[in-house]
Amino acid sequence: MKLLIISLALCTCNMAIPIEPSTTSLLELLNNSGFSELKDALVKHNMTNIINATEPMTIFAPSNEAFKNLKNNPWTKNMTHGMMEKLMGRLVVLRRKLLPADVRNEMIVDTVSNEKLRLNVYPKVRTVNGIMVVMEPNVQNQQVIIYRVNRFPMAPPTGRDIFEMLNRRKERFSTLVKAIEVANLKDTLKTAGPYTLFAPNNDAFKALPEAKLAKLMESPAELKSILLGHVINGTYFLGALLDAPELPALAGGLNKIAVNGMNMTVNGTKVFTREGMIAENGAIHVIDRVLLPSNTTAPPSV
């Protein structure tokens, strides 16, 4: 599942919208606050479990423009009723009214669709599954709080950890998958984290001298050290990378992020910003070169 994970820098505004009376229905609250498309979608798809809920609730509400883009996108314009139910349910956290001060970095919350959302707090941006969240101003009444998002957050299917996401795309990552197994990092990328992985595609490994690659595949310790240089502790979506010029790798040392217009690099290597993926235990950014250390260090225990 390809995922475009683009988050732009957020200028926080402290102008909180007054709390609406609790007698205002959810549909009225959405309609009066500029989320008419979400209101119409909830009604059209008979989402009564959300419309009639009496418990506290947090909604990550896509803008009307996000709905327009959904309808115009050839991949999503013909979504079935069941698919739309899941999409709508993913936007709603029941039994929790999460105020901005309640949101913590790497917080995991359950949704009506029985999927999980990962909330991240960065210096200038907050995201939900990698999508920028406008935390303030927000819309709320005594029961509900609504945050605006400009895209629909996606969610990885159950069991799609970092390793599994790569393993299911062997046409692009077969060499990386093999290297992870040789370096005995499979379990780490399946069960630990959250991590951010800068994932070299097959072309990246082909760019290495053939003898160098063959030697690495026969040297698990050295290979492990190199691969851990691609792994960052914590989840860093694109919005976070825009404001993180240096990120420490698990192997030690720093990965330097540079942004020039629409182009992004890590240690001078291109990041394919439109090919990012979200996994259950982190984020994956695709790169076109293997990040080789300037000097060899002993691999840490992971």
C-alpha positions as CSV (number, residue, x, y, z in Angstrom):
1,M,0.0,0.0,0.0
2,K,1.7,3.1,-1.3
3,L,1.2,6.0,0.9
4,L,1.8,9.6,0.2
5,I,2.8,11.0,3.6
6,I,3.2,14.7,3.1
7,S,3.0,17.1,6.1
8,L,3.7,20.8,5.8
9,A,5.0,23.0,8.6
10,L,2.3,24.2,11.0
11,C,2.0,27.7,12.4
12,T,0.2,27.2,15.6
13,C,-2.6,29.6,16.3
14,N,-3.8,30.2,19.9
15,M,-7.3,31.5,18.9
16,A,-9.4,28.6,20.3
17,I,-13.0,28.6,19.0
18,P,-15.6,29.0,21.8
19,I,-17.2,25.7,22.9
20,E,-20.6,25.2,21.3
21,P,-23.5,24.3,23.5
22,S,-23.8,20.6,24.2
23,T,-27.3,20.7,22.7
24,T,-25.8,21.2,19.2
25,S,-26.0,17.9,17.4
26,L,-22.9,16.4,15.8
27,L,-24.3,16.9,12.3
28,E,-25.1,20.6,13.1
29,L,-21.6,21.1,14.6
30,L,-19.9,19.7,11.5
31,N,-22.1,21.6,9.1
32,N,-21.7,24.9,11.0
33,S,-18.0,24.5,11.2
34,G,-17.3,24.0,7.4
35,F,-17.3,20.2,7.4
36,S,-20.4,19.7,5.3
37,E,-18.9,17.0,3.1
38,L,-18.1,14.9,6.2
39,K,-21.6,15.5,7.5
40,D,-23.1,14.4,4.2
41,A,-20.9,11.3,4.1
42,L,-21.8,10.2,7.6
43,V,-25.5,10.5,6.7
44,K,-25.1,8.8,3.2
45,H,-23.3,5.8,4.7
46,N,-25.7,5.5,7.7
47,M,-22.9,5.9,10.3
48,T,-25.4,6.0,13.1
49,N,-22.8,4.7,15.6
50,I,-21.0,8.0,15.1
51,I,-24.0,10.3,14.5
52,N,-25.9,9.2,17.6
53,A,-23.0,8.5,19.9
54,T,-23.4,10.0,23.4
55,E,-19.9,9.3,24.6
56,P,-16.9,11.7,24.4
57,M,-15.5,11.7,20.9
58,T,-12.5,13.0,18.9
59,I,-12.8,13.5,15.2
60,F,-10.0,14.1,12.7
61,A,-12.2,15.8,10.1
62,P,-11.0,16.0,6.4
63,S,-11.7,19.4,4.8
64,N,-14.3,19.7,2.1
65,E,-11.4,20.0,-0.3
66,A,-10.1,16.6,0.8
67,F,-13.4,15.1,0.0
68,K,-13.3,16.7,-3.5
69,N,-9.9,15.2,-4.1
70,L,-11.1,11.8,-2.9
71,K,-14.0,11.9,-5.4
72,N,-11.7,13.1,-8.3
73,N,-8.9,10.6,-7.6
74,P,-9.3,7.7,-10.1
75,W,-8.1,5.2,-7.4
76,T,-10.7,6.3,-4.8
77,K,-13.7,7.9,-6.6
78,N,-15.5,4.5,-6.9
79,M,-15.1,3.4,-3.3
80,T,-17.7,0.9,-2.1
81,H,-20.1,1.5,0.8
82,G,-18.0,-0.8,3.0
83,M,-14.8,1.0,2.0
84,M,-16.3,4.4,2.9
85,E,-17.6,3.0,6.2
86,K,-14.0,2.0,7.1
87,L,-12.6,5.3,5.9
88,M,-15.2,7.3,8.0
89,G,-14.7,5.1,11.0
90,R,-10.9,5.7,10.9
91,L,-11.5,9.4,11.5
92,V,-13.3,8.9,14.9
93,V,-11.9,8.1,18.3
94,L,-14.8,7.1,20.6
95,R,-14.8,7.5,24.4
96,R,-12.0,10.0,24.3
97,K,-12.2,13.8,23.9
98,L,-8.5,14.5,23.3
99,L,-7.7,18.1,24.0
100,P,-4.4,19.5,22.4
101,A,-2.7,19.2,25.8
102,D,-3.6,15.5,26.0
103,V,-1.8,14.6,22.8
104,R,1.6,13.0,23.3
105,N,4.2,12.0,20.8
106,E,3.8,8.4,19.6
107,M,0.3,8.1,21.2
108,I,-1.7,5.2,19.8
109,V,-5.5,5.6,19.8
110,D,-8.2,3.1,18.7
111,T,-10.9,4.2,16.2
112,V,-14.4,3.2,15.2
113,S,-13.0,1.2,12.3
114,N,-11.0,-0.9,14.8
115,E,-7.8,0.5,13.3
116,K,-5.2,2.4,15.2
117,L,-4.0,5.9,14.7
118,R,-0.5,7.1,15.6
119,L,-0.3,10.7,16.9
120,N,3.0,12.5,16.7
121,V,4.1,15.8,18.2
122,Y,7.0,17.5,16.5
123,P,8.4,21.0,17.2
124,K,6.2,22.7,14.5
125,V,3.8,20.0,13.4
126,R,1.4,17.5,14.8
127,T,0.4,14.5,12.7
128,V,-2.1,11.7,12.7
129,N,-0.7,8.7,10.7
130,G,1.6,11.2,9.0
131,I,-1.1,13.6,8.0
132,M,-0.8,17.2,9.4
133,V,-3.4,18.0,12.1
134,V,-4.5,21.6,12.6
135,M,-4.7,21.5,16.4
136,E,-5.8,25.2,16.9
137,P,-8.2,26.6,16.3
138,N,-10.4,23.6,16.8
139,V,-14.1,23.0,17.0
140,Q,-15.8,21.5,20.1
141,N,-18.8,21.2,22.3
142,Q,-19.0,19.5,25.7
143,Q,-18.8,16.0,24.1
144,V,-16.9,16.3,20.9
145,I,-13.7,17.9,19.7
146,I,-12.9,18.2,16.0
147,Y,-9.5,18.8,14.4
148,R,-9.1,19.6,10.7
149,V,-6.9,17.5,8.4
150,N,-6.3,18.2,4.8
151,R,-6.0,14.6,3.7
152,F,-7.6,11.3,4.7
153,P,-5.2,9.4,7.0
154,M,-4.4,5.9,5.9
155,A,-3.7,3.0,8.2
156,P,-1.6,-0.2,7.6
157,P,-3.5,-3.5,7.7
158,T,-3.0,-5.6,10.8
159,G,0.3,-7.3,10.8
160,R,2.0,-4.9,8.4
161,D,5.2,-4.1,10.4
162,I,8.2,-2.5,8.7
163,F,9.7,-5.8,7.6
164,E,6.4,-7.1,6.3
165,M,5.7,-3.9,4.3
166,L,9.1,-4.4,2.6
167,N,8.6,-8.2,2.2
168,R,5.3,-7.6,0.3
169,R,7.2,-5.4,-2.2
170,K,10.0,-7.7,-3.1
171,E,10.0,-6.4,-6.7
172,R,11.5,-3.2,-5.2
173,F,13.1,-4.3,-2.0
174,S,14.1,-7.9,-2.4
175,T,17.8,-7.1,-1.8
176,L,17.0,-5.1,1.4
177,V,14.8,-7.9,2.7
178,K,17.6,-10.4,2.1
179,A,20.1,-8.1,3.8
180,I,17.8,-7.6,6.8
181,E,17.6,-11.4,7.2
182,V,21.3,-11.9,6.8
183,A,22.0,-9.2,9.4
184,N,19.5,-10.8,11.8
185,L,17.4,-7.7,12.0
186,K,14.1,-9.2,10.9
187,D,12.7,-9.6,14.4
188,T,13.8,-6.1,15.3
189,L,11.9,-4.5,12.4
190,K,8.9,-6.7,13.0
191,T,8.4,-6.4,16.8
192,A,10.4,-3.4,18.1
193,G,10.1,0.3,17.5
194,P,8.6,2.6,16.6
195,Y,11.3,3.2,14.0
196,T,11.9,5.3,10.9
197,L,13.7,3.4,8.1
198,F,15.4,5.0,5.2
199,A,14.9,2.0,2.8
200,P,17.3,1.6,-0.1
201,N,15.5,0.1,-3.1
202,N,16.9,-2.6,-5.3
203,D,18.5,0.0,-7.6
204,A,20.3,1.4,-4.6
205,F,22.0,-1.9,-4.0
206,K,22.7,-2.4,-7.7
207,A,24.7,0.9,-7.6
208,L,27.2,-0.7,-5.2
209,P,30.2,-2.5,-6.7
210,E,29.3,-6.1,-7.2
211,A,32.2,-7.4,-5.1
212,K,31.3,-4.9,-2.3
213,L,27.7,-6.1,-2.1
214,A,28.8,-9.8,-2.2
215,K,31.2,-9.2,0.7
216,L,28.6,-7.5,2.7
217,M,26.1,-10.3,2.3
218,E,28.8,-12.6,3.7
219,S,29.6,-10.3,6.6
220,P,26.5,-10.2,8.9
221,A,28.2,-8.0,11.6
222,E,29.3,-5.3,9.1
223,L,26.0,-5.5,7.2
224,K,24.1,-5.0,10.5
225,S,26.1,-1.9,11.3
226,I,25.4,-0.5,7.9
227,L,21.7,-1.3,8.0
228,L,21.3,0.2,11.5
229,G,22.7,3.4,10.0
230,H,19.4,3.6,8.1
231,V,17.2,3.2,11.2
232,I,16.1,6.1,13.4
233,N,14.5,5.6,16.8
234,G,11.0,7.1,16.7
235,T,8.5,7.8,13.9
236,Y,9.5,10.7,11.6
237,F,7.1,11.4,8.8
238,L,7.9,14.0,6.2
239,G,6.5,16.9,8.2
240,A,9.0,16.1,10.9
241,L,11.9,15.7,8.5
242,L,11.4,19.3,7.4
243,D,12.3,20.5,10.8
244,A,14.9,17.9,11.8
245,P,18.2,18.7,10.1
246,E,20.0,15.8,12.0
247,L,18.7,12.5,13.2
248,P,20.8,10.0,15.2
249,A,20.9,6.5,13.7
250,L,20.8,3.3,15.7
251,A,24.3,2.6,14.5
252,G,25.6,5.9,16.0
253,G,26.4,9.0,14.0
254,L,23.9,11.4,12.4
255,N,21.7,11.3,9.3
256,K,21.6,14.8,7.9
257,I,18.4,15.9,6.3
258,A,18.4,18.6,3.6
259,V,15.4,20.2,1.9
260,N,15.7,22.2,-1.3
261,G,12.3,23.2,-2.6
262,M,10.4,20.0,-3.3
263,N,13.5,17.9,-3.0
264,M,14.7,16.1,0.1
265,T,17.9,14.2,0.8
266,V,19.4,12.2,3.6
267,N,23.2,12.3,3.7
268,G,23.0,13.6,0.1
269,T,20.9,10.7,-1.0
270,K,17.5,11.3,-2.6
271,V,14.4,10.6,-0.6
272,F,11.4,9.7,-2.8
273,T,8.8,11.8,-0.9
274,R,5.9,10.4,-2.8
275,E,6.7,6.8,-2.0
276,G,6.7,6.8,1.8
277,M,4.8,4.0,3.7
278,I,3.4,3.8,7.1
279,A,3.8,0.6,9.1
280,E,2.4,-0.6,12.4
281,N,5.7,0.2,14.1
282,G,6.9,3.2,12.2
283,A,7.5,4.9,8.9
284,I,9.5,4.0,5.8
285,H,11.1,6.5,3.4
286,V,12.5,5.1,0.1
287,I,16.0,6.2,-1.0
288,D,18.1,5.5,-4.1
289,R,21.5,4.9,-2.5
290,V,22.8,2.8,0.4
291,L,24.0,5.0,3.3
292,L,27.5,3.9,3.9
293,P,29.3,5.0,7.0
294,S,32.4,7.2,6.7
295,N,34.1,5.0,9.2
296,T,33.3,1.6,10.5
297,T,31.9,1.3,14.1
298,A,31.0,-1.8,16.0
299,P,27.3,-2.5,15.7
300,P,25.3,-1.8,18.9
301,S,23.2,-4.5,20.6
302,V,19.7,-4.4,19.2
